[in-house]
Amino acid sequence: MTEPRWTPFAVLAAVAVLAALPFLTSSNYMVGIAISGLIFLVAASSRQLVYGYAGQLSSAQLGFWGAGGYAAAIAVVDLKQSFWTGVAFACLVNLLLSIVIGIVITRTTRHAFV
């Protein structure tokens, strides 16, 4: 299927509007809503990539996304670390989680919803 000719222009226009959003409004609420929308857009796009194009039903990327967000929040709020330490902690938690899940999944011998 071919994409419409206007798609690259629509993407560029959306990026320009979102890049200018902090300058167009002084409301932290609006900027926060836009950031949350973009985060969920990335999650939906990854879901579309795996299920729409590859035809595989998987919620693993959303699970890792949630585990990383939870780990980063724990590091920043409860452990009183910086944002970047929280990001590194989230990466470490996801690495360990993916190793454990990967060992189990590679030993699976028949089809299953994983």
Phi, psi and chi 1 to 4 in degrees:
 res  aa     phi    psi   chi1   chi2   chi3   chi4
   1 MET       -  134.3 -175.9  168.1  102.0      -
   2 THR   -94.3  147.9   60.3      -      -      -
   3 GLU   -86.8  153.9   64.4 -178.5   41.8      -
   4 PRO   -63.1  156.8  -19.9   29.0      -      -
   5 ARG   -68.4  -24.3  -63.6  175.6   63.4  142.6
   6 TRP   -86.0   -5.0   52.1  -92.5      -      -
   7 THR   -59.0  -46.9  -59.1      -      -      -
   8 PRO   -62.0  -35.1  -21.4   30.4      -      -
   9 PHE   -69.4  -37.5  -59.8  112.5      -      -
  10 ALA   -65.8  -40.0      -      -      -      -
  11 VAL   -65.2  -44.1  169.7      -      -      -
  12 LEU   -63.8  -39.3  -72.6  174.5      -      -
  13 ALA   -65.9  -41.7      -      -      -      -
  14 ALA   -64.9  -41.4      -      -      -      -
  15 VAL   -64.3  -41.0  168.0      -      -      -
  16 ALA   -64.3  -43.1      -      -      -      -
  17 VAL   -65.1  -43.2  167.3      -      -      -
  18 LEU   -70.4  -32.4  -69.1  172.4      -      -
  19 ALA   -69.8  -32.2      -      -      -      -
  20 ALA   -86.9   -7.6      -      -      -      -
  21 LEU   -56.5  -43.4 -173.8   62.8      -      -
  22 PRO   -61.9  -26.7  -23.6   32.5      -      -
  23 PHE   -85.9  -21.1  -57.7  108.7      -      -
  24 LEU   -85.8  -23.0  -62.9  175.2      -      -
  25 THR  -137.4  147.8 -179.6      -      -      -
  26 SER  -101.4    5.3   61.1      -      -      -
  27 SER   -83.0  117.5  171.3      -      -      -
  28 ASN   -65.9  -27.6  -73.9  -22.3      -      -
  29 TYR   -62.9  -46.7  176.2   75.1      -      -
  30 MET   -64.8  -41.2  -68.1  -58.8  -68.3      -
  31 VAL   -65.0  -40.6  173.2      -      -      -
  32 GLY   -64.1  -40.2      -      -      -      -
  33 ILE   -64.3  -41.2  -67.8  -65.1      -      -
  34 ALA   -64.4  -41.2      -      -      -      -
  35 ILE   -65.7  -43.5  -70.3  171.2      -      -
  36 SER   -61.7  -40.9  -65.4      -      -      -
  37 GLY   -61.5  -41.1      -      -      -      -
  38 LEU   -67.9  -37.8  -70.9  174.7      -      -
  39 ILE   -62.5  -44.8  -70.6  171.5      -      -
  40 PHE   -69.5  -28.2  -74.4  115.7      -      -
  41 LEU   -64.9  -41.8  177.0   72.6      -      -
  42 VAL   -64.2  -41.3  169.0      -      -      -
  43 ALA   -63.7  -43.0      -      -      -      -
  44 ALA   -67.1  -36.4      -      -      -      -
  45 SER   -66.1  -39.7  -63.3      -      -      -
  46 SER   -67.1  -36.4   66.9      -      -      -
  47 ARG   -64.9  -41.2  179.5   79.2  178.8 -151.3
  48 GLN   -64.8  -37.8  170.5   62.7   22.3      -
  49 LEU   -63.8  -46.1 -178.3   66.5      -      -
  50 VAL   -73.8  -48.2  172.1      -      -      -
  51 TYR   -84.9  -40.7 -173.9   61.6      -      -
  52 GLY   -73.4  -46.4      -      -      -      -
  53 TYR   -90.7  -42.4  -69.4  119.6      -      -
  54 ALA   -87.2  -20.6      -      -      -      -
  55 GLY    76.1   19.7      -      -      -      -
  56 GLN  -107.9  130.0  -60.5  174.3  -10.7      -
  57 LEU   -85.6  112.2 -179.2   60.1      -      -
  58 SER  -148.1  135.3  171.8      -      -      -
  59 SER  -111.9   14.4  -63.8      -      -      -
  60 ALA   -63.0  -42.5      -      -      -      -
  61 GLN   -64.9  -35.3   67.8  -87.0   16.9      -
  62 LEU   -72.5  -33.4  -63.3  177.4      -      -
  63 GLY   -65.7  -43.3      -      -      -      -
  64 PHE   -67.6  -35.2  -73.2  121.5      -      -
  65 TRP   -62.5  -45.4  178.0   55.1      -      -
  66 GLY   -66.0  -42.0      -      -      -      -
  67 ALA   -64.3  -39.6      -      -      -      -
  68 GLY   -66.8  -41.7      -      -      -      -
  69 GLY   -64.4  -40.0      -      -      -      -
  70 TYR   -66.6  -43.0 -172.7   71.8      -      -
  71 ALA   -64.7  -40.8      -      -      -      -
  72 ALA   -65.2  -40.3      -      -      -      -
  73 ALA   -65.3  -40.0      -      -      -      -
  74 ILE   -62.5  -43.8  -67.4  -72.0      -      -
  75 ALA   -64.8  -40.5      -      -      -      -
  76 VAL   -78.6  -46.0  171.1      -      -      -
  77 VAL   -81.7  -53.0  174.8      -      -      -
  78 ASP   -83.5  -40.7  -69.1  -18.5      -      -
  79 LEU   -89.3   -3.1  -57.5  177.4      -      -
  80 LYS    56.7   43.5  -54.5  -70.8 -170.4 -121.8
  81 GLN   -98.7  170.6  -61.5  -64.6  -42.4      -
  82 SER   -77.2  169.4   70.6      -      -      -
  83 PHE   -59.3  -45.3  170.3   76.4      -      -
  84 TRP   -69.1  -32.7  -63.9  110.6      -      -
  85 THR   -66.0  -37.5  -54.0      -      -      -
  86 GLY   -63.1  -40.2      -      -      -      -
  87 VAL   -64.6  -43.0  169.7      -      -      -
  88 ALA   -64.2  -39.9      -      -      -      -
  89 PHE   -64.1  -40.5 -176.0   66.2      -      -
  90 ALA   -62.7  -40.6      -      -      -      -
  91 CYS   -63.1  -41.9  -68.6      -      -      -
  92 LEU   -65.4  -44.2  179.3   66.8      -      -
  93 VAL   -62.0  -43.4  166.3      -      -      -
  94 ASN   -66.6  -35.3  -87.1  -29.4      -      -
  95 LEU   -62.2  -49.6  173.5   70.0      -      -
  96 LEU   -64.5  -41.6  -64.2  174.5      -      -
  97 LEU   -63.2  -41.7 -172.1   62.8      -      -
  98 SER   -69.7  -32.2   65.0      -      -      -
  99 ILE   -65.9  -46.4  -72.1  171.8      -      -
 100 VAL   -63.4  -47.2  169.3      -      -      -
 101 ILE   -66.8  -38.0  -68.8  173.1      -      -
 102 GLY   -63.6  -38.0      -      -      -      -
 103 ILE   -64.0  -42.2  -71.2  171.0      -      -
 104 VAL   -67.6  -44.1  172.1      -      -      -
 105 ILE   -69.0  -37.3  -73.0  176.6      -      -
 106 THR   -70.3  -15.9   55.0      -      -      -
 107 ARG   -91.2   -3.4  -64.6  177.9 -171.4  -94.5
 108 THR   -71.2  131.1  -56.4      -      -      -
 109 THR  -103.4  -14.0   56.7      -      -      -
 110 ARG  -134.6  173.3   53.2 -172.9  167.0 -175.7
 111 HIS   -66.9  138.7  -64.4  -61.5      -      -
 112 ALA  -157.7  153.0      -      -      -      -
 113 PHE   -78.9  111.3  -75.7  107.2      -      -
 114 VAL  -109.6      - -178.3      -      -      -
